């Protein structure tokens, strides 16, 4: 939209700010702008780190679900229950 700001543009901004605010207020304004930019940078880094942590946590949860599903699928099914009957002694035939 605005493109990059080169040296001529920076000089023009400095001259306009000097005319508007005067030489006494200019250092104070510069410090305020610097502090605001630092706070914005810290806040954006915190937000980015929070989003990355949440994405990583969700990936771990998804991996955990996949492992549980794989374990459930790969476990052998229990053998069918065979009814047990008491052993009989051979009967004598008459």
ChimeraX commands (.cxc) that place a marker at each C-alpha (Angstrom):
marker #1 position 0.00,0.00,0.00 radius 0.5
marker #1 position 2.59,2.58,1.10 radius 0.5
marker #1 position 5.70,0.81,-0.09 radius 0.5
marker #1 position 9.03,1.14,1.65 radius 0.5
marker #1 position 10.15,4.35,3.32 radius 0.5
marker #1 position 13.50,5.58,2.09 radius 0.5
marker #1 position 15.91,8.24,3.34 radius 0.5
marker #1 position 14.15,11.20,1.63 radius 0.5
marker #1 position 10.82,10.25,3.20 radius 0.5
marker #1 position 12.39,9.90,6.66 radius 0.5
marker #1 position 13.99,13.34,6.36 radius 0.5
marker #1 position 10.65,14.85,5.34 radius 0.5
marker #1 position 8.89,13.22,8.31 radius 0.5
marker #1 position 11.61,14.47,10.67 radius 0.5
marker #1 position 11.35,18.05,9.34 radius 0.5
marker #1 position 7.54,18.07,9.62 radius 0.5
marker #1 position 7.71,16.67,13.17 radius 0.5
marker #1 position 10.34,19.26,14.09 radius 0.5
marker #1 position 8.12,22.06,12.78 radius 0.5
marker #1 position 4.98,20.73,14.49 radius 0.5
marker #1 position 6.37,19.81,17.91 radius 0.5
marker #1 position 9.54,21.85,18.24 radius 0.5
marker #1 position 13.04,20.74,19.24 radius 0.5
marker #1 position 12.18,20.37,22.95 radius 0.5
marker #1 position 9.30,17.93,22.52 radius 0.5
marker #1 position 10.87,15.83,19.76 radius 0.5
marker #1 position 13.08,13.62,22.02 radius 0.5
marker #1 position 10.15,12.95,24.34 radius 0.5
marker #1 position 7.95,11.95,21.40 radius 0.5
marker #1 position 10.72,9.71,20.04 radius 0.5
marker #1 position 11.02,7.91,23.40 radius 0.5
marker #1 position 7.25,7.46,23.58 radius 0.5
marker #1 position 7.13,6.02,20.09 radius 0.5
marker #1 position 10.07,3.71,20.87 radius 0.5
marker #1 position 8.39,2.43,24.06 radius 0.5
marker #1 position 5.11,1.87,22.23 radius 0.5
marker #1 position 6.85,-0.06,19.46 radius 0.5
marker #1 position 8.70,-2.20,22.04 radius 0.5
marker #1 position 5.46,-3.02,23.88 radius 0.5
marker #1 position 3.76,-3.87,20.61 radius 0.5
marker #1 position 6.63,-6.16,19.62 radius 0.5
marker #1 position 6.54,-7.95,23.00 radius 0.5
marker #1 position 2.76,-8.36,22.82 radius 0.5
marker #1 position 2.89,-9.74,19.29 radius 0.5
marker #1 position 5.70,-12.16,20.26 radius 0.5
marker #1 position 3.66,-13.34,23.26 radius 0.5
marker #1 position 0.61,-13.86,21.07 radius 0.5
marker #1 position 2.64,-15.77,18.47 radius 0.5
marker #1 position 4.24,-17.95,21.16 radius 0.5
marker #1 position 0.82,-18.68,22.72 radius 0.5
marker #1 position -0.63,-19.71,19.36 radius 0.5
marker #1 position 2.40,-21.91,18.60 radius 0.5
marker #1 position 2.12,-23.57,22.03 radius 0.5
marker #1 position -1.57,-24.27,21.53 radius 0.5
marker #1 position -0.94,-25.74,18.07 radius 0.5
marker #1 position 1.82,-27.96,19.49 radius 0.5
marker #1 position -0.43,-29.09,22.35 radius 0.5
marker #1 position -3.23,-29.94,19.92 radius 0.5
marker #1 position -0.77,-31.91,17.78 radius 0.5
marker #1 position 0.30,-33.90,20.85 radius 0.5
marker #1 position -3.34,-34.58,21.77 radius 0.5
marker #1 position -4.02,-35.76,18.21 radius 0.5
marker #1 position -0.98,-38.04,18.29 radius 0.5
marker #1 position -2.15,-39.45,21.63 radius 0.5
marker #1 position -5.59,-40.18,20.19 radius 0.5
marker #1 position -4.02,-41.87,17.15 radius 0.5
marker #1 position -1.80,-44.03,19.36 radius 0.5
marker #1 position -4.78,-45.09,21.48 radius 0.5
marker #1 position -6.74,-45.98,18.35 radius 0.5
marker #1 position -3.81,-47.91,16.91 radius 0.5
marker #1 position -3.37,-49.82,20.16 radius 0.5
marker #1 position -7.06,-50.70,20.24 radius 0.5
marker #1 position -6.93,-51.95,16.66 radius 0.5
marker #1 position -3.69,-53.90,17.01 radius 0.5
marker #1 position -4.61,-55.67,20.25 radius 0.5
marker #1 position -5.60,-59.24,19.47 radius 0.5
marker #1 position -9.15,-60.08,20.23 radius 0.5
marker #1 position -9.70,-62.40,23.14 radius 0.5
marker #1 position -10.13,-65.99,22.06 radius 0.5
marker #1 position -13.73,-67.11,22.07 radius 0.5
marker #1 position -14.80,-68.58,25.33 radius 0.5
marker #1 position -15.06,-72.36,25.12 radius 0.5
marker #1 position -17.50,-73.78,27.59 radius 0.5
marker #1 position -15.75,-76.18,29.85 radius 0.5
marker #1 position -17.40,-79.44,30.73 radius 0.5
marker #1 position -16.35,-81.64,33.56 radius 0.5
marker #1 position -14.30,-84.55,32.40 radius 0.5
marker #1 position -16.24,-87.76,32.37 radius 0.5
marker #1 position -14.87,-91.08,33.22 radius 0.5
marker #1 position -15.33,-93.62,30.52 radius 0.5
marker #1 position -18.35,-95.73,31.22 radius 0.5
marker #1 position -18.15,-99.44,31.03 radius 0.5
marker #1 position -20.42,-101.09,28.59 radius 0.5
marker #1 position -22.46,-103.98,29.85 radius 0.5
marker link #1:1,2 radius 0.2
marker link #1:2,3 radius 0.2
marker link #1:3,4 radius 0.2
marker link #1:4,5 radius 0.2
marker link #1:5,6 radius 0.2
marker link #1:6,7 radius 0.2
marker link #1:7,8 radius 0.2
marker link #1:8,9 radius 0.2
marker link #1:9,10 radius 0.2
marker link #1:10,11 radius 0.2
marker link #1:11,12 radius 0.2
marker link #1:12,13 radius 0.2
marker link #1:13,14 radius 0.2
marker link #1:14,15 radius 0.2
marker link #1:15,16 radius 0.2
marker link #1:16,17 radius 0.2
marker link #1:17,18 radius 0.2
marker link #1:18,19 radius 0.2
marker link #1:19,20 radius 0.2
marker link #1:20,21 radius 0.2
marker link #1:21,22 radius 0.2
marker link #1:22,23 radius 0.2
marker link #1:23,24 radius 0.2
marker link #1:24,25 radius 0.2
marker link #1:25,26 radius 0.2
marker link #1:26,27 radius 0.2
marker link #1:27,28 radius 0.2
marker link #1:28,29 radius 0.2
marker link #1:29,30 radius 0.2
marker link #1:30,31 radius 0.2
marker link #1:31,32 radius 0.2
marker link #1:32,33 radius 0.2
marker link #1:33,34 radius 0.2
marker link #1:34,35 radius 0.2
marker link #1:35,36 radius 0.2
marker link #1:36,37 radius 0.2
marker link #1:37,38 radius 0.2
marker link #1:38,39 radius 0.2
marker link #1:39,40 radius 0.2
marker link #1:40,41 radius 0.2
marker link #1:41,42 radius 0.2
marker link #1:42,43 radius 0.2
marker link #1:43,44 radius 0.2
marker link #1:44,45 radius 0.2
marker link #1:45,46 radius 0.2
marker link #1:46,47 radius 0.2
marker link #1:47,48 radius 0.2
marker link #1:48,49 radius 0.2
marker link #1:49,50 radius 0.2
marker link #1:50,51 radius 0.2
marker link #1:51,52 radius 0.2
marker link #1:52,53 radius 0.2
marker link #1:53,54 radius 0.2
marker link #1:54,55 radius 0.2
marker link #1:55,56 radius 0.2
marker link #1:56,57 radius 0.2
marker link #1:57,58 radius 0.2
marker link #1:58,59 radius 0.2
marker link #1:59,60 radius 0.2
marker link #1:60,61 radius 0.2
marker link #1:61,62 radius 0.2
marker link #1:62,63 radius 0.2
marker link #1:63,64 radius 0.2
marker link #1:64,65 radius 0.2
marker link #1:65,66 radius 0.2
marker link #1:66,67 radius 0.2
marker link #1:67,68 radius 0.2
marker link #1:68,69 radius 0.2
marker link #1:69,70 radius 0.2
marker link #1:70,71 radius 0.2
marker link #1:71,72 radius 0.2
marker link #1:72,73 radius 0.2
marker link #1:73,74 radius 0.2
marker link #1:74,75 radius 0.2
marker link #1:75,76 radius 0.2
marker link #1:76,77 radius 0.2
marker link #1:77,78 radius 0.2
marker link #1:78,79 radius 0.2
marker link #1:79,80 radius 0.2
marker link #1:80,81 radius 0.2
marker link #1:81,82 radius 0.2
marker link #1:82,83 radius 0.2
marker link #1:83,84 radius 0.2
marker link #1:84,85 radius 0.2
marker link #1:85,86 radius 0.2
marker link #1:86,87 radius 0.2
marker link #1:87,88 radius 0.2
marker link #1:88,89 radius 0.2
marker link #1:89,90 radius 0.2
marker link #1:90,91 radius 0.2
marker link #1:91,92 radius 0.2
marker link #1:92,93 radius 0.2
marker link #1:93,94 radius 0.2
view
